Amino acid sequence: MIQIAFYAFAGLSLIGALAVLFTRNVLYAAFFLLLTLLGVAGLFVLASADFLAIAQIMIYVGGVLVLVIFGVMLTHKPEPPGDVNSQQPNRIASLNRSRNGSGWIVAVLVTGCLFAALFTLLVRANFALLNQPVGWQSTVNTIGKQLMTEYVVPFELAGILLLAALIGATYLASPLAKSSRNATR
């Protein structure tokens, strides 16, 4: 039963990710991303990582994806000219695009080398958790205790770094920063 659930969630994640890649509509891509993220959350649950599954749903599905959907739906889109076919692919003008397609060869070679290196690393790695029996215990208590005891300094430093980034983003978005940037030009 667990293997069927695993294959279902893995298939949902892969189909959703491929649909995100191949759809032309941005709103449809956001909804397919929702399916992908839910599939990954299901895989986290099957891996006994319930904290990561809930964080995946709350942060990515509940926050980021909803923000993306609202951003797509609320942005003003200019009316396309009447002679443009909506089924035409987008054409991106680029000076570094080669005519003979050698860019694809380089991309496939780099991807193949990266895949071979990662595959070799995974095959040779000694995963200690794989030798233990699968337990369905909650990881929230363990993560909470480790964050507040062993990893309290990195946790607080990450919080300070995020606070500094938030203050910087607020300053850059403020009218005062915009007027000072316009004055220097």
MOLIN-V38264 format. One record per residue. N is the residue number from 0. SS is DSSP state (2 for helix, 1 for strand, 0 for the rest). NEAR is the number of other C-alpha atoms within 12 Angstrom. Layout:
# MOLIN-V38264
n=[N	N]
ss=[SS	SS]
near=[NEAR	NEAR]
This chain:
# MOLIN-V38264
n=[0	1	2	3	4	5	6	7	8	9	10	11	12	13	14	15	16	17	18	19	20	21	22	23	24	25	26	27	28	29	30	31	32	33	34	35	36	37	38	39	40	41	42	43	44	45	46	47	48	49	50	51	52	53	54	55	56	57	58	59	60	61	62	63	64	65	66	67	68	69	70	71	72	73	74	75	76	77	78	79	80	81	82	83	84	85	86	87	88	89	90	91	92	93	94	95	96	97	98	99	100	101	102	103	104	105	106	107	108	109	110	111	112	113	114	115	116	117	118	119	120	121	122	123	124	125	126	127	128	129	130	131	132	133	134	135	136	137	138	139	140	141	142	143	144	145	146	147	148	149	150	151	152	153	154	155	156	157	158	159	160	161	162	163	164	165	166	167	168	169	170	171	172	173	174	175	176	177	178	179	180	181	182	183	184]
ss=[0	2	2	2	2	2	2	2	2	2	2	2	2	2	2	2	2	2	2	2	2	2	0	0	0	2	2	2	2	2	2	2	2	2	2	2	2	2	2	2	2	2	2	2	2	2	0	0	0	2	2	2	2	2	2	2	2	2	2	2	2	2	2	2	2	2	2	2	2	2	2	2	2	2	0	0	0	0	0	0	0	0	0	0	0	0	0	0	0	0	0	0	0	0	0	0	0	0	0	0	0	2	2	2	2	2	2	2	2	2	2	2	2	2	2	2	2	2	2	2	2	2	2	2	0	0	0	2	2	2	2	0	0	0	0	0	0	0	0	2	2	2	2	2	2	2	2	2	0	0	0	2	2	2	2	2	2	2	2	2	2	2	2	2	2	2	2	2	2	2	2	2	2	0	2	2	2	2	2	2	2	2	2	2	0]
near=[8	15	13	12	19	21	19	23	27	25	23	26	27	23	26	28	26	17	25	24	18	16	20	17	20	21	24	22	25	31	25	30	33	34	31	33	36	36	31	37	32	32	31	27	28	29	27	23	26	26	25	26	27	25	23	27	27	19	20	25	28	18	16	20	27	22	18	23	24	17	16	19	16	12	13	9	9	6	9	9	8	7	9	11	10	13	10	9	12	11	6	8	8	8	7	11	12	13	10	9	12	13	14	15	13	13	13	15	14	14	15	15	14	14	14	15	14	14	14	12	13	12	11	10	12	10	11	8	12	11	9	8	11	13	16	13	16	19	21	18	14	17	19	16	13	16	17	15	14	14	16	16	14	15	18	16	13	15	14	14	14	14	14	14	14	14	14	14	13	15	17	16	15	14	12	13	16	15	14	14	14	10	9	8	7]
